[in-house]
């Protein structure tokens, strides 16, 4: 299981996978990261923790990131 902290943005941003740095990129960037983690490390469960308590973040995770990641991993 991987716990990822960050923000789903409207535009792609540089992604640095270092330590506890939050991830800030668009839904496509998030799905690329999750698919890579699934393929390269075998993670099959991801816990998303938004940086802010904005309900929109969870909606975007469910409606944009999850389906795109499933498609990449299929």
C-alpha positions, -999 to +999 in steps of 0.1 A: +000+000+000+013+034-009+000+067+007+004+096-016+000+133-005-005+160-030-028+180-052-045+172-085-038+204-106-053+216-138-020+216-156+009+192-156+037+200-133+072+187-126+070+156-104+097+148-079+093+115-062+115+122-032+108+114+004+077+132+017+074+159-010+038+163-021+029+154-056+014+183-076+004+175-112-027+170-133-048+138-134-028+123-163+004+129-143-011+112-113-022+082-134+013+078-149+028+078-114+003+053-100+007+030-131+045+031-128+043+023-091+020-006-097+042-020-125+076-013-110+070-020-073+039-041-072+018-017-053-019-025-057-034-002-032-031+036-031-043+060-005-047+096-017-044+123+009-051+157-005-030+186+008-062+206+014-096+195+026-112+204-007-140+181-017-131+187-053-098+168-049-115+136-039-140+139-067-112+144-092-093+114-078-124+092-082-136+104-116-103+112-134-073+096-118-087+061-109-102+054-143-071+066-162-049+045-139-070+014-144-068+019-182-030+022-181-027-009-160-051-031-180 
